[in-house]
């Protein structure tokens, strides 16, 4: 399925709302809020992450 950029943003925003309920405000603002979705291909989501530190933190948790 191909998604428009608006659909991707809405999907990611819905996911972030769900994630936000499970984290502290600091955790959410540090690790989730800066991440943006780029695409979904073959049932795999691709994200833009602003720093190597954040990439490492996400991969290790």
PDB file of N, CA, C and O in Angstrom:
ATOM      1  N   UNK A   1       0.831  -1.176   0.000  1.00  0.00           N
ATOM      2  CA  UNK A   1       0.000   0.000   0.000  1.00  0.00           C
ATOM      3  C   UNK A   1       0.876   1.241   0.000  1.00  0.00           C
ATOM      4  O   UNK A   1       1.822   1.332   0.783  1.00  0.00           O
ATOM      5  N   UNK A   2       0.582   2.173  -0.847  1.00  0.00           N
ATOM      6  CA  UNK A   2       1.293   3.442  -0.888  1.00  0.00           C
ATOM      7  C   UNK A   2       0.577   4.461  -0.019  1.00  0.00           C
ATOM      8  O   UNK A   2      -0.648   4.574  -0.058  1.00  0.00           O
ATOM      9  N   UNK A   3       1.341   5.194   0.757  1.00  0.00           N
ATOM     10  CA  UNK A   3       0.786   6.216   1.645  1.00  0.00           C
ATOM     11  C   UNK A   3       1.185   7.596   1.161  1.00  0.00           C
ATOM     12  O   UNK A   3       2.305   7.793   0.689  1.00  0.00           O
ATOM     13  N   UNK A   4       0.275   8.552   1.275  1.00  0.00           N
ATOM     14  CA  UNK A   4       0.637   9.937   1.014  1.00  0.00           C
ATOM     15  C   UNK A   4       1.410  10.445   2.227  1.00  0.00           C
ATOM     16  O   UNK A   4       1.374   9.823   3.289  1.00  0.00           O
ATOM     17  N   UNK A   5       2.095  11.547   2.080  1.00  0.00           N
ATOM     18  CA  UNK A   5       2.838  12.110   3.199  1.00  0.00           C
ATOM     19  C   UNK A   5       1.899  12.456   4.357  1.00  0.00           C
ATOM     20  O   UNK A   5       2.250  12.263   5.521  1.00  0.00           O
ATOM     21  N   UNK A   6       0.722  12.960   4.040  1.00  0.00           N
ATOM     22  CA  UNK A   6      -0.256  13.269   5.091  1.00  0.00           C
ATOM     23  C   UNK A   6      -0.696  12.018   5.831  1.00  0.00           C
ATOM     24  O   UNK A   6      -0.843  12.039   7.053  1.00  0.00           O
ATOM     25  N   UNK A   7      -0.908  10.930   5.106  1.00  0.00           N
ATOM     26  CA  UNK A   7      -1.307   9.674   5.746  1.00  0.00           C
ATOM     27  C   UNK A   7      -0.185   9.146   6.649  1.00  0.00           C
ATOM     28  O   UNK A   7      -0.440   8.659   7.751  1.00  0.00           O
ATOM     29  N   UNK A   8       1.052   9.247   6.169  1.00  0.00           N
ATOM     30  CA  UNK A   8       2.183   8.813   6.992  1.00  0.00           C
ATOM     31  C   UNK A   8       2.272   9.624   8.273  1.00  0.00           C
ATOM     32  O   UNK A   8       2.467   9.070   9.355  1.00  0.00           O
ATOM     33  N   UNK A   9       2.131  10.928   8.149  1.00  0.00           N
ATOM     34  CA  UNK A   9       2.195  11.799   9.324  1.00  0.00           C
ATOM     35  C   UNK A   9       1.084  11.471  10.306  1.00  0.00           C
ATOM     36  O   UNK A   9       1.317  11.431  11.514  1.00  0.00           O
ATOM     37  N   UNK A  10      -0.105  11.239   9.807  1.00  0.00           N
ATOM     38  CA  UNK A  10      -1.228  10.910  10.694  1.00  0.00           C
ATOM     39  C   UNK A  10      -1.005   9.564  11.373  1.00  0.00           C
ATOM     40  O   UNK A  10      -1.266   9.420  12.568  1.00  0.00           O
ATOM     41  N   UNK A  11      -0.527   8.584  10.623  1.00  0.00           N
ATOM     42  CA  UNK A  11      -0.237   7.270  11.195  1.00  0.00           C
ATOM     43  C   UNK A  11       0.810   7.383  12.300  1.00  0.00           C
ATOM     44  O   UNK A  11       0.637   6.820  13.381  1.00  0.00           O
ATOM     45  N   UNK A  12       1.888   8.105  12.034  1.00  0.00           N
ATOM     46  CA  UNK A  12       2.952   8.262  13.021  1.00  0.00           C
ATOM     47  C   UNK A  12       2.459   9.057  14.230  1.00  0.00           C
ATOM     48  O   UNK A  12       2.813   8.735  15.364  1.00  0.00           O
ATOM     49  N   UNK A  13       1.664  10.070  14.005  1.00  0.00           N
ATOM     50  CA  UNK A  13       1.112  10.835  15.125  1.00  0.00           C
ATOM     51  C   UNK A  13       0.222   9.959  16.008  1.00  0.00           C
ATOM     52  O   UNK A  13       0.257  10.072  17.233  1.00  0.00           O
ATOM     53  N   UNK A  14      -0.566   9.097  15.394  1.00  0.00           N
ATOM     54  CA  UNK A  14      -1.393   8.160  16.163  1.00  0.00           C
ATOM     55  C   UNK A  14      -0.525   7.219  16.987  1.00  0.00           C
ATOM     56  O   UNK A  14      -0.824   6.942  18.149  1.00  0.00           O
ATOM     57  N   UNK A  15       0.545   6.733  16.381  1.00  0.00           N
ATOM     58  CA  UNK A  15       1.476   5.850  17.099  1.00  0.00           C
ATOM     59  C   UNK A  15       2.139   6.589  18.250  1.00  0.00           C
ATOM     60  O   UNK A  15       2.267   6.050  19.350  1.00  0.00           O
ATOM     61  N   UNK A  16       2.560   7.821  18.000  1.00  0.00           N
ATOM     62  CA  UNK A  16       3.219   8.603  19.048  1.00  0.00           C
ATOM     63  C   UNK A  16       2.294   8.840  20.234  1.00  0.00           C
ATOM     64  O   UNK A  16       2.739   8.809  21.381  1.00  0.00           O
ATOM     65  N   UNK A  17       1.019   9.077  19.971  1.00  0.00           N
ATOM     66  CA  UNK A  17       0.068   9.258  21.071  1.00  0.00           C
ATOM     67  C   UNK A  17      -0.013   8.011  21.942  1.00  0.00           C
ATOM     68  O   UNK A  17      -0.073   8.102  23.168  1.00  0.00           O
ATOM     69  N   UNK A  18      -0.016   6.862  21.308  1.00  0.00           N
ATOM     70  CA  UNK A  18      -0.051   5.604  22.050  1.00  0.00           C
ATOM     71  C   UNK A  18       1.238   5.406  22.848  1.00  0.00           C
ATOM     72  O   UNK A  18       1.194   5.002  24.010  1.00  0.00           O
ATOM     73  N   UNK A  19       2.368   5.685  22.236  1.00  0.00           N
ATOM     74  CA  UNK A  19       3.667   5.544  22.906  1.00  0.00           C
ATOM     75  C   UNK A  19       3.767   6.516  24.080  1.00  0.00           C
ATOM     76  O   UNK A  19       4.276   6.167  25.145  1.00  0.00           O
ATOM     77  N   UNK A  20       3.277   7.730  23.875  1.00  0.00           N
ATOM     78  CA  UNK A  20       3.379   8.775  24.897  1.00  0.00           C
ATOM     79  C   UNK A  20       2.725   8.346  26.207  1.00  0.00           C
ATOM     80  O   UNK A  20       3.181   8.738  27.281  1.00  0.00           O
ATOM     81  N   UNK A  21       1.678   7.558  26.132  1.00  0.00           N
ATOM     82  CA  UNK A  21       0.972   7.090  27.325  1.00  0.00           C
ATOM     83  C   UNK A  21       1.828   6.140  28.168  1.00  0.00           C
ATOM     84  O   UNK A  21       1.548   5.926  29.348  1.00  0.00           O
ATOM     85  N   UNK A  22       2.863   5.576  27.558  1.00  0.00           N
ATOM     86  CA  UNK A  22       3.676   4.570  28.234  1.00  0.00           C
ATOM     87  C   UNK A  22       5.010   5.114  28.752  1.00  0.00           C
ATOM     88  O   UNK A  22       5.761   4.396  29.412  1.00  0.00           O
ATOM     89  N   UNK A  23       5.302   6.381  28.454  1.00  0.00           N
ATOM     90  CA  UNK A  23       6.589   6.967  28.812  1.00  0.00           C
ATOM     91  C   UNK A  23       6.405   8.201  29.683  1.00  0.00           C
ATOM     92  O   UNK A  23       5.324   8.787  29.744  1.00  0.00           O
ATOM     93  N   UNK A  24       7.486   8.581  30.354  1.00  0.00           N
ATOM     94  CA  UNK A  24       7.459   9.869  31.038  1.00  0.00           C
ATOM     95  C   UNK A  24       7.552  10.964  29.972  1.00  0.00           C
ATOM     96  O   UNK A  24       7.913  10.704  28.824  1.00  0.00           O
ATOM     97  N   UNK A  25       7.221  12.177  30.371  1.00  0.00           N
ATOM     98  CA  UNK A  25       7.297  13.290  29.427  1.00  0.00           C
ATOM     99  C   UNK A  25       8.733  13.481  28.926  1.00  0.00           C
ATOM    100  O   UNK A  25       8.948  13.740  27.742  1.00  0.00           O
ATOM    101  N   UNK A  26       9.703  13.354  29.817  1.00  0.00           N
ATOM    102  CA  UNK A  26      11.103  13.496  29.428  1.00  0.00           C
ATOM    103  C   UNK A  26      11.511  12.417  28.432  1.00  0.00           C
ATOM    104  O   UNK A  26      12.159  12.717  27.429  1.00  0.00           O
ATOM    105  N   UNK A  27      11.142  11.173  28.693  1.00  0.00           N
ATOM    106  CA  UNK A  27      11.471  10.085  27.771  1.00  0.00           C
ATOM    107  C   UNK A  27      10.853  10.330  26.401  1.00  0.00           C
ATOM    108  O   UNK A  27      11.516  10.200  25.372  1.00  0.00           O
ATOM    109  N   UNK A  28       9.584  10.682  26.405  1.00  0.00           N
ATOM    110  CA  UNK A  28       8.888  10.920  25.144  1.00  0.00           C
ATOM    111  C   UNK A  28       9.539  12.057  24.367  1.00  0.00           C
ATOM    112  O   UNK A  28       9.828  11.917  23.178  1.00  0.00           O
ATOM    113  N   UNK A  29       9.770  13.181  25.036  1.00  0.00           N
ATOM    114  CA  UNK A  29      10.346  14.344  24.353  1.00  0.00           C
ATOM    115  C   UNK A  29      11.772  14.107  23.877  1.00  0.00           C
ATOM    116  O   UNK A  29      12.206  14.698  22.889  1.00  0.00           O
ATOM    117  N   UNK A  30      12.498  13.246  24.577  1.00  0.00           N
ATOM    118  CA  UNK A  30      13.883  12.963  24.206  1.00  0.00           C
ATOM    119  C   UNK A  30      13.992  11.947  23.076  1.00  0.00           C
ATOM    120  O   UNK A  30      14.771  12.129  22.141  1.00  0.00           O
ATOM    121  N   UNK A  31      13.204  10.872  23.165  1.00  0.00           N
ATOM    122  CA  UNK A  31      13.409   9.747  22.268  1.00  0.00           C
ATOM    123  C   UNK A  31      12.376   9.584  21.152  1.00  0.00           C
ATOM    124  O   UNK A  31      12.695   8.994  20.119  1.00  0.00           O
ATOM    125  N   UNK A  32      11.178  10.074  21.318  1.00  0.00           N
ATOM    126  CA  UNK A  32      10.126   9.820  20.336  1.00  0.00           C
ATOM    127  C   UNK A  32       9.766  11.066  19.526  1.00  0.00           C
ATOM    128  O   UNK A  32       9.674  11.007  18.300  1.00  0.00           O
ATOM    129  N   UNK A  33       9.566  12.170  20.198  1.00  0.00           N
ATOM    130  CA  UNK A  33       9.120  13.388  19.517  1.00  0.00           C
ATOM    131  C   UNK A  33      10.036  13.807  18.358  1.00  0.00           C
ATOM    132  O   UNK A  33       9.525  14.239  17.325  1.00  0.00           O
ATOM    133  N   UNK A  34      11.370  13.698  18.485  1.00  0.00           N
ATOM    134  CA  UNK A  34      12.243  14.141  17.380  1.00  0.00           C
ATOM    135  C   UNK A  34      12.225  13.232  16.143  1.00  0.00           C
ATOM    136  O   UNK A  34      12.736  13.613  15.090  1.00  0.00           O
ATOM    137  N   UNK A  35      11.649  12.053  16.264  1.00  0.00           N
ATOM    138  CA  UNK A  35      11.657  11.071  15.172  1.00  0.00           C
ATOM    139  C   UNK A  35      10.496  11.346  14.222  1.00  0.00           C
ATOM    140  O   UNK A  35       9.380  11.633  14.654  1.00  0.00           O
ATOM    141  N   UNK A  36      10.776  11.254  12.920  1.00  0.00           N
ATOM    142  CA  UNK A  36       9.701  11.408  11.933  1.00  0.00           C
ATOM    143  C   UNK A  36       9.707  10.220  10.987  1.00  0.00           C
ATOM    144  O   UNK A  36      10.750   9.619  10.725  1.00  0.00           O
ATOM    145  N   UNK A  37       8.541   9.896  10.484  1.00  0.00           N
ATOM    146  CA  UNK A  37       8.399   8.765   9.565  1.00  0.00           C
ATOM    147  C   UNK A  37       8.663   9.261   8.134  1.00  0.00           C
ATOM    148  O   UNK A  37       8.234  10.348   7.747  1.00  0.00           O
ATOM    149  N   UNK A  38       9.370   8.442   7.372  1.00  0.00           N
ATOM    150  CA  UNK A  38       9.691   8.791   5.990  1.00  0.00           C
ATOM    151  C   UNK A  38       8.828   8.000   5.013  1.00  0.00           C
ATOM    152  O   UNK A  38       8.254   8.551   4.074  1.00  0.00           O
ATOM    153  N   UNK A  39       8.752   6.693   5.259  1.00  0.00           N
ATOM    154  CA  UNK A  39       7.994   5.843   4.340  1.00  0.00           C
ATOM    155  C   UNK A  39       7.678   4.512   5.002  1.00  0.00           C
ATOM    156  O   UNK A  39       8.213   4.166   6.055  1.00  0.00           O
ATOM    157  N   UNK A  40       6.783   3.779   4.341  1.00  0.00           N
ATOM    158  CA  UNK A  40       6.506   2.392   4.693  1.00  0.00           C
ATOM    159  C   UNK A  40       6.618   1.598   3.398  1.00  0.00           C
ATOM    160  O   UNK A  40       5.912   1.857   2.423  1.00  0.00           O
ATOM    161  N   UNK A  41       7.523   0.625   3.414  1.00  0.00           N
ATOM    162  CA  UNK A  41       7.740  -0.211   2.241  1.00  0.00           C
ATOM    163  C   UNK A  41       7.775  -1.665   2.673  1.00  0.00           C
ATOM    164  O   UNK A  41       8.497  -2.015   3.606  1.00  0.00           O
ATOM    165  N   UNK A  42       7.013  -2.507   2.016  1.00  0.00           N
ATOM    166  CA  UNK A  42       6.986  -3.939   2.333  1.00  0.00           C
ATOM    167  C   UNK A  42       6.752  -4.176   3.825  1.00  0.00           C
ATOM    168  O   UNK A  42       7.430  -4.995   4.445  1.00  0.00           O
ATOM    169  N   UNK A  43       5.794  -3.456   4.390  1.00  0.00           N
ATOM    170  CA  UNK A  43       5.396  -3.584   5.801  1.00  0.00           C
ATOM    171  C   UNK A  43       6.511  -3.190   6.776  1.00  0.00           C
ATOM    172  O   UNK A  43       6.491  -3.599   7.936  1.00  0.00           O
ATOM    173  N   UNK A  44       7.480  -2.398   6.309  1.00  0.00           N
ATOM    174  CA  UNK A  44       8.561  -1.903   7.153  1.00  0.00           C
ATOM    175  C   UNK A  44       8.534  -0.381   7.146  1.00  0.00           C
ATOM    176  O   UNK A  44       8.561   0.245   6.087  1.00  0.00           O
ATOM    177  N   UNK A  45       8.482   0.204   8.330  1.00  0.00           N
ATOM    178  CA  UNK A  45       8.488   1.664   8.450  1.00  0.00           C
ATOM    179  C   UNK A  45       9.930   2.164   8.457  1.00  0.00           C
ATOM    180  O   UNK A  45      10.810   1.558   9.068  1.00  0.00           O
ATOM    181  N   UNK A  46      10.151   3.274   7.770  1.00  0.00           N
ATOM    182  CA  UNK A  46      11.463   3.913   7.718  1.00  0.00           C
ATOM    183  C   UNK A  46      11.333   5.295   8.361  1.00  0.00           C
ATOM    184  O   UNK A  46      10.420   6.060   8.052  1.00  0.00           O
ATOM    185  N   UNK A  47      12.272   5.590   9.263  1.00  0.00           N
ATOM    186  CA  UNK A  47      12.194   6.813  10.048  1.00  0.00           C
ATOM    187  C   UNK A  47      13.414   7.691   9.830  1.00  0.00           C
ATOM    188  O   UNK A  47      14.488   7.214   9.462  1.00  0.00           O
ATOM    189  N   UNK A  48      13.228   8.976  10.062  1.00  0.00           N
ATOM    190  CA  UNK A  48      14.320   9.929  10.109  1.00  0.00           C
ATOM    191  C   UNK A  48      14.604  10.209  11.577  1.00  0.00           C
ATOM    192  O   UNK A  48      13.708  10.589  12.331  1.00  0.00           O
ATOM    193  N   UNK A  49      15.854  10.020  11.974  1.00  0.00           N
ATOM    194  CA  UNK A  49      16.266  10.228  13.354  1.00  0.00           C
ATOM    195  C   UNK A  49      17.403  11.251  13.341  1.00  0.00           C
ATOM    196  O   UNK A  49      18.373  11.080  12.604  1.00  0.00           O
ATOM    197  N   UNK A  50      17.297  12.318  14.150  1.00  0.00           N
ATOM    198  CA  UNK A  50      18.187  13.462  13.994  1.00  0.00           C
ATOM    199  C   UNK A  50      19.635  13.313  14.465  1.00  0.00           C
ATOM    200  O   UNK A  50      20.456  14.182  14.170  1.00  0.00           O
ATOM    201  N   UNK A  51      19.975  12.244  15.186  1.00  0.00           N
ATOM    202  CA  UNK A  51      21.364  12.146  15.655  1.00  0.00           C
ATOM    203  C   UNK A  51      21.773  10.694  15.851  1.00  0.00           C
ATOM    204  O   UNK A  51      20.933   9.813  16.035  1.00  0.00           O
ATOM    205  N   UNK A  52      23.080  10.463  15.808  1.00  0.00           N
ATOM    206  CA  UNK A  52      23.616   9.123  16.063  1.00  0.00           C
ATOM    207  C   UNK A  52      23.318   8.680  17.491  1.00  0.00           C
ATOM    208  O   UNK A  52      23.054   7.503  17.736  1.00  0.00           O
ATOM    209  N   UNK A  53      23.361   9.622  18.435  1.00  0.00           N
ATOM    210  CA  UNK A  53      23.033   9.294  19.829  1.00  0.00           C
ATOM    211  C   UNK A  53      21.630   8.730  19.927  1.00  0.00           C
ATOM    212  O   UNK A  53      21.406   7.712  20.581  1.00  0.00           O
ATOM    213  N   UNK A  54      20.686   9.392  19.277  1.00  0.00           N
ATOM    214  CA  UNK A  54      19.288   8.950  19.349  1.00  0.00           C
ATOM    215  C   UNK A  54      19.098   7.614  18.628  1.00  0.00           C
ATOM    216  O   UNK A  54      18.345   6.761  19.097  1.00  0.00           O
ATOM    217  N   UNK A  55      19.760   7.432  17.514  1.00  0.00           N
ATOM    218  CA  UNK A  55      19.700   6.148  16.809  1.00  0.00           C
ATOM    219  C   UNK A  55      20.179   5.027  17.733  1.00  0.00           C
ATOM    220  O   UNK A  55      19.524   3.992  17.852  1.00  0.00           O
ATOM    221  N   UNK A  56      21.305   5.238  18.374  1.00  0.00           N
ATOM    222  CA  UNK A  56      21.861   4.243  19.284  1.00  0.00           C
ATOM    223  C   UNK A  56      20.915   3.972  20.452  1.00  0.00           C
ATOM    224  O   UNK A  56      20.697   2.817  20.817  1.00  0.00           O
ATOM    225  N   UNK A  57      20.361   5.016  21.030  1.00  0.00           N
ATOM    226  CA  UNK A  57      19.442   4.863  22.168  1.00  0.00           C
ATOM    227  C   UNK A  57      18.213   4.064  21.773  1.00  0.00           C
ATOM    228  O   UNK A  57      17.765   3.203  22.530  1.00  0.00           O
ATOM    229  N   UNK A  58      17.667   4.335  20.606  1.00  0.00           N
ATOM    230  CA  UNK A  58      16.467   3.619  20.147  1.00  0.00           C
ATOM    231  C   UNK A  58      16.800   2.162  19.852  1.00  0.00           C
ATOM    232  O   UNK A  58      16.048   1.267  20.236  1.00  0.00           O
ATOM    233  N   UNK A  59      17.905   1.918  19.184  1.00  0.00           N
ATOM    234  CA  UNK A  59      18.275   0.544  18.838  1.00  0.00           C
ATOM    235  C   UNK A  59      18.557  -0.312  20.076  1.00  0.00           C
ATOM    236  O   UNK A  59      18.330  -1.522  20.064  1.00  0.00           O
ATOM    237  N   UNK A  60      19.048   0.312  21.127  1.00  0.00           N
ATOM    238  CA  UNK A  60      19.443  -0.436  22.327  1.00  0.00           C
ATOM    239  C   UNK A  60      18.339  -0.546  23.372  1.00  0.00           C
ATOM    240  O   UNK A  60      18.558  -1.123  24.437  1.00  0.00           O
ATOM    241  N   UNK A  61      17.168  -0.008  23.089  1.00  0.00           N
ATOM    242  CA  UNK A  61      16.076  -0.065  24.072  1.00  0.00           C
ATOM    243  C   UNK A  61      14.797  -0.568  23.488  1.00  0.00           C
ATOM    244  O   UNK A  61      13.794  -0.670  24.194  1.00  0.00           O
TER     245      UNK A  61
END
